[in-house]
């Protein structure tokens, strides 16, 4: 394995390969790449820590010309962009057919850039399949295609009892010459990369990975837009990417993400828990994790009554899930106006301040009080604030999210404001 990695280190080639692909280059910088002979080609996955990683076989990459190396890189990145890695396969569907569908959706964008025999709409067994469809549309075509009945049976076996060798997914179908790497794709075309572990594991960890992915794609899209450097990404795909980044707020996902990533551990001794290092000698430690979330509401004159009402509507949704601390502010924070919004409470829209806007005021208050997470509801119309000691995110309307007064790497969530 060491010899293979010395022969070809993908990290030494990505900048050159992605020279004319600014969007993919920006995405690539945020994805770890690890050489491994455990897979025959390449694959992307979510690690246990919720990070994204691309595994690649150095021998496989060394054997490819540059155009195909670039094509494989883009193929793996498209799996991330289209959320194939973080989304569970449709319930009840054959995993092998779903894998075909995701590859067909991606390879429509990579004609002439991939190794021979990859799944490609309009070619060989997929001659009658149109290009540029979503994975769900290809799944429907595949389920109606009689030539894949044999593959469906193999997929059912691999999902249930496995093959006799016990080697797992990567060995499936390797002895009958009908495919490679668990694809069972038959003569002519093959699924060449690994889809193992997609959408599996802890659901909360998967939600965190989805949030991270949005941030990664958003930053890459921002870099591409500033330099007008989307490269080979089609205009329609650009629109789809931007649309996904402008989704309306889902407090369940936001809260789950904040609590999971903003936790602080409070430890106390307890005889009910066995000490792992000194069993029955010292008391164990019981860990209690609680996230204290601050919600700062911009009540300055530039925030309209309509926008303020939309903020309170979202907070009423959030209160069904958890309690939080509300911090009204304009150019300052009056501690006498700060209050706890208890779980289950429903409150009417209330304006208690109406001055200018200064984001340093709520930031200083939250830093001083030691909160774990900070969400700011605002129109974004003020200078960039000082750094936050806890993770901070911004909530505003779609219009202000598209044209913020200041640039930030922190997440901005758009909500819908209705009359």
N, C-alpha and C positions, 0 to 999 in steps of 0.2 A: 504493500500500500504506500509506503514511504517513497519507493522508487517511482511509482506512478505519479505521485503528487509532485515529485521533483521534475518529472518529464513535462507535466503540464499543470500550471497553477492558473485557474480561471481568473483569479483576482488580478493577475498581472496583465490580463488581456481585455478586461471589460471596458476600460476607458477608451482604448483604441477601437474596439468593436462598436461601441455606442457613440462614436464621435459625431455622427450625423443624426442621432436620435436623442435630443435633449430631454424629452419627457421620460423615456426609458432609462436614460443615464441618471436622472434625478431619483427615479424609483430604485435603481440598482444600488445607489449609495446607501440606501436604508434597509437593504436586505443582506443578511449574512450569507456567505457562500462557502460551503465546506466540501472538500474532496472526500469521496467515499467509494469503496469498491463493493459496498453492500447493495448497491443498485446498479443495474446494467447501463443506465443512460443518465437520467436526471429527474428531479422532482422537487416540488416545493411543499412545505409543511409548516405547521404551527408547533413550536417547541412547548415543553411543559411550562416554561416561564411565560408563555404567551407571546413569544417573539417569532418573527418569520425567518425561515431559513431555506436556502436552496442547496440541495445536495446534488453533486454531480460526479460522474465517474470520469476520472482524468484520462483514462485510455480512450473512452468513447469520444470525448471532446478533442483529444489529440488527433483522432482519425478524421475529423471533419474539416472541410474547407471553411474559410472565414464566413462566407455567406450563410452557411448552415449553422455555424456556432452562434451567429447573431440571431438566426431564426429560432434556435432552441431557447436562447435567453428570452426573447420576446414571447415565445410560447409560454414559458413558465411564468413570466410577469403577467401575461394576460389571464392566467388562471387566478392570480391574486386580484387583478382589476375587476374581473367578472364575478368575484366572490365565490368561486368554486371551492376554494380551500376552506373557507369559514362557514359555508352553508351546508346543511345536511342534505343528502340526496333526497328527492321526493319520496315520501313514505310509501313503502310497499313496492318500490320499483327495483328491478334487477340492477345490482351495482355495476355490472359489466356494461350493460346497455347505457346506463347513465354516464359512465366514463367515456364511452364512444361519443355520446351527445355533446359533452363538454369539449372534447377535442375537435369535433367537427365545427362547433361554434367558433373556436379560436383559429383553427387552420384556414378558415375562409379568408382571414386577414393576412395569411402568410404563404400564399401561393408562390412556389418557386424558391422558397427560402428554407425548406426543411429537408431532412434526410429522405431518401427514397422510401416508398411504401407507407408513409404516414397517412392517417385518415384524412381524406380531402373530398369535400363536396364536389360533385360533377366528375369524379374520377373512379374508374373500376367499379367496385361494388356499390358505390354511391353516385353512380352516373346520373341518376334521376333526381338527386337531391339538390335543391337550389342553394346558392351561397348566401352568406350574411344573415343567417337566422340565429335566434337565441338557442341556448342549449335545450330549453323546454320544448321548442318547436322541433328540433332534431329528435328529441326523445319520442315525441308523438309519431314521427315518421318511422323511426326504428321499431317501435312497438307494432306498427302496422306492416312491417316488412317481413315477409315469410322466410327470407333467406337467413334470418338471424334466430330462427327457432332453436337451432343447435347451440348457438352461443348463449341463449337465454338459459338453457338447461345447465350449461357449464357455470354460468354466473350464479345460479341458485345453489349449485353444489359448493362453489367456493365460499359463498356467504354462510352456508350451513356447516356441513361436515368437513369440508376441506378435501385436499387430495390425499392419496395414500402415502405420499412421501413425507407429509407434514411440513413441507418447506414453506407453506404460506403462499401469499398472493404472487410474489415475483416468479415462482416456479410454475404456476398454473399454465397448462397448455403447452409447456415447453417441449414435450416429448412427441406430440403428434404433428408438428410442423404446421399447425394452423394459425399460429400467432406467436407473440412474444410478450413477456412481462405481463401475464395475466389477461391479455386482451382477448384471446380467442377470436381474433379478428379475421381469420381466414386468409386465403391466398390473395396476394396483391397489396393489401394495405394493413398496417398494424398500428396499435396504440403503443408509442415508444417510451413514454415517460411514466413515472410512478404517481399514482393517485392514492397511495396508501394513507389511511388515517384521516382523510378529509372529513370535517364536521363531526369527528368523534371526540370522546373525552368529556370533561366537565363542562356543562352548559354555560356556567358563569365564566369560566376561563375562555370559552369560545366567544362569548359576548364581548369580553375584554379585547380579544384578538380582533374582532370586527371593528371596535372603536379605534384601536391602534391602526388598523388598515386604512380606515377613513382618513386619519391624520396623515399617514404616509402618502396616500394617493393625492390628498389635498395639497400637500407641500410640493409634490412633484408637478401637479397641475399648475400651481401658482408660478413655479419657476419656468415652466414651459410657456405660460401665457405672457410673462414679462418679456421673455426673449423671443416670443413668437416662434418657438422651436418645438413643435409637436412631432416633427419628423414624419414617419410613415403612418402615424395614427390618423385614421380617416375622420372627416368632418362629423359624420354621424356618431362615431365612437367618442369623439371629443364631447359632443352634446350629451351623450349617455353618461359619461364620467362626471361632467359638471352637474348634471341633474341628480345623480346619486349623492353628491356632496352637499346638495341643498335640500335634503330631506327635512321634514318638519320634526319638531322635538317629540321624543318618546321618553317620558319621564321614567318609565320602568327601566329602560336601558341606561339612561343617564345616571339614575340613582344607583343601579347595580354596579355600573362602572366606577362611580365615585367612591362608593363604600368599599369596594374590593381593592381599589388602588390607593385609597387615602387612609387605610387602617393604621392605627397605632396600637401596639400591644401593651396592655396593662397586666402585669404579672403579680400574683400573690401566692403565698405558701398555702398548701392544703395537705392534710394527712390523707385525704381521700384519693390522692393521685400519687402513684409510685414514682420516686425519683429515679430516672434512668441511669444516672451515674452512680448513685449511692442508694440502692434499693433498701428500704426498711431501716435506713440510718438517718437520712434527712428527708424532710417533707418534700413532696413534689411541687411543681409550679402549675397553677391554673391560669390560663391565658384568656383574658376577656378582650375582645376587639370591638371597639365602637368608633364610628366615624361621626365627628361633629361637623355638620355642614352649615355654612353661612350663605344666605341669599341676600345680596345687596340689591336694592331697588332704586334705580335712578328716578328721582322725582323732580328733576330740574324743569325749567320752563320749556325747554326744547322737546321734552317728552309729552306727546299729546295725551289727552284723556282717553282716546281710543287705544293708544299703545299701552297705557297704564292698565286699562281694563283687560287687555289681552294678557299682560303679565300676571295679573291676579287670577285670571281664568286658568292659566297654566299652574300657578301655585296651588289652587284648589285641587287640581288633579294630583299634584305631588303630595299634598297632605293626606291623601288616601293611602299612601305608601309609607310615609315616615314623618317624624317631627323635624323641624329645622329652625334656625334663628334668622329672623328678618331684620335687615339693617337698612332703613330708609336713608338716603343721602342726596345732597346736591353738591355744594362746595365743601360741605363738612358733614360729620356724623354727630348727631345729638344722642348720647347714650340713653337719655330718658325716653327716646322714641323707639329704641331697639326692643324687640319682643320675641318670645318663643311662639311659634305657630305649632300647636299640638296636632298630633296625628288624628285625622278624622274631622278636624274643624273646617268650617266653611266661612270665608270672610268676604265682605263686600269690598269693592275698589275704594281705596282711601288715599288721598293726597294730603300729606302733612308738611311738605316743603315745596318751595317753588323758586329756587335761586338759580345759580349757574351750575356748572358740572366740573367736578374734580375727582378723578378716579383714585388719586393718592389717599383721599380721606377714608373711603371704606377699606382700602388695602392696608393702611396703617392700623385701623381698628382690628381687622381680622388677624394681622400679624401679631399684634399685641395680645389678643385674647387666645391665641393658640388653636385656631380652628384647623381641621384636617382638610377641608375642601371649601372652595369659594366660587359661587356662581353669581355673576353680575348681570342683572337685567337692565338694559340700557339702549340708547340710540347710537352709542359709540362716538358721539360728537364731542370729544374732548381729547387733549393730548394723551399720549401713551403714559400709563402710570409706572410707578416704581415697581420693582420686583416683588413677587408674592412669596412668602415662606411656605405656603401650601400650594397645591395645584389649583389653578384658577381657570375658569372657562366663562365664555360670554354668551348671552342670549339676547337676540335682537330680532328685528323684522327682516324679511328677505331682502328688502331694498337696501337697508343699512348693512346687512351682511355682505352684499355684493360690492358695496362702496364704503368700507370702514374709514374713519377719519385717520386712523393710525394702523400700521402693519404690526401683526403679532403672530408668533408661532403657536400661541395658545388656541384652543378650539373655539370656534364661533358657531353657535347653533341658531338656525333661522326658525321663526314661528310664523304662523299665519295670523294676520290681523284682519278681522272681518267687521264691517260696519254694524 
